[in-house]
Each structure stands twice: as C-alpha cells, then as structure tokens.
Amino acid sequence: MIVAIVSFDLPPQTSREDAVALYNKTAPNWLANPDLVEKYYFFDAERSLGGGVYIWRSREAAERWHGEDYRKMIRSRYGSDPRIDNFDALLHVDPRHATLTQLVAE
C-alpha cells in the first residue's frame, strides 16, 4: 500500500467552514474509486494549508490518480500547485481491532 500526502496552499483567510465546503465538492468523486482504500482531508487555518492523506492499493494507482488532470483540478479549485509525497506503508496499527499488520508491497 501507498500513503500519499497531498498539500496545497489555500487562499488567505480560508476558514474551516470554507475548507469543508470546498472539500465536499470533491469528496463524492472519491467514493467510487476502486484503487483508493481511504482518504482524509486536512486543514491548517494558521498556515492556510489544505490537503489530503490517501491510502492507495499501489504506487501505480497513486501516480495515475494524482497525474496532470488531478494537478490541474487542484490549481483550478484552490489556486495553487499541489505538493505530493508518496510513501510505502509498512505497518498498519488498528487499535479498534487490536491488530498490528505488516504490509507487503504489491
């Protein structure tokens, strides 16, 4: 699995409510994505920073879905270029189920 952390600058003075409204416009599109395991949107008001943490099934999927069309969408919607970092996920800790799972590369 791949963990992708995407961040981008938001317009100054963007509030939490503004960020939620912006994110709600794209969130439904991710529901039907067969390659996406999970996604979390984040927001930092002090730094006018937004973004998401994505859990992908493979590096190929992460790179495909965060290609040029995605980058154009971020630029258009939020007014800045995204910064994208992909990491190999090595361990999964699930306190709810009391499990620790070592992950294997696909």
N, C-alpha and C positions, 0 to 999 in steps of 0.2 A: 504494500500500500504506500501511497504517497501523500504527504501532508504539504499542501500548498498554502502559503501565507501571502495574501494579496493586500497591499495597502495603497492608498492614494490620498492626495490632499483634497479636502473639501473646501468649498468657498468659506471665507472667514465668516464668523458669526452663525455658522450652521448649528442649530440646536439639536438636541436628542430627538425631539419630535420631528424635525425636518429630516433627519437621517432615517428614522423609521419609515417615514412616508416615501422617501426615495427608495429604500430597500424593498418596501412592499411592492414596488413596481416590477422588480426583477425576481423576487423570491419565487413566485409561482412557476416561472420558467425552469427552475432547477428541479422541481418536483418530479418531472418525467425523465430526468437524465439517468440513463441506465448505468453510467460509469461513475456517478457520484454516490459515495457512501453517506456522507454527512456534510453539512455546511453550517458555519456560524458567522453571522455578520458582527462586526465590532465597530466601535465609535469612541473617539477621544476628543471631547469638546475643547480642552485646553490647547491641543495641537492642531485642531481642525483636521483630524485624520479619520479616515474611514477605511473599511476593507472587509475581508472575509478570510476565514480559515476553512479550507476544503480538504476533505478526505477522499482521495481518488483510489480506484482499484489498481491503476497502473500509471507509470510515468508517461506512457504514450497517451493515455486519456487526458492526463493533466495538461500536457503540452498541446494536444489537439483542441481542447475546450478553452484554453487560455491563449489561443492564437490571435492573429491580427484582427479578426472580427470582434473578438472579446475586448481587445485593447482599444479599438475604435469606439465601442459602446461605452467603455469607461471614460474615455476622453470626452465623448459627446454628453454623457449624463452628468458627470461630476466635474468636468473641466480640468482634468489633469491626467497625466500618464500613470498607469499602474506600475507598482514595483512588485514583482512576482518572484518568490523564492520557493523552490521545490525541495523537499527533504524526504529521504527514505524513512518510513515509520518502522521502528524496530520492535517496540513493545507496546502492548495495549493493557492498561490497568482499568478494570471496571469494578469500582467499589460496590456498586449496587448488587452485582452478582458474585462478588468476592473472587474475581478471576484475574489472573495475570497471564497474558498470551504473548509468546514470542511470534512475531510476524515474519513471513518469508516473502522474498521478492517474487514477483510474477514475471 
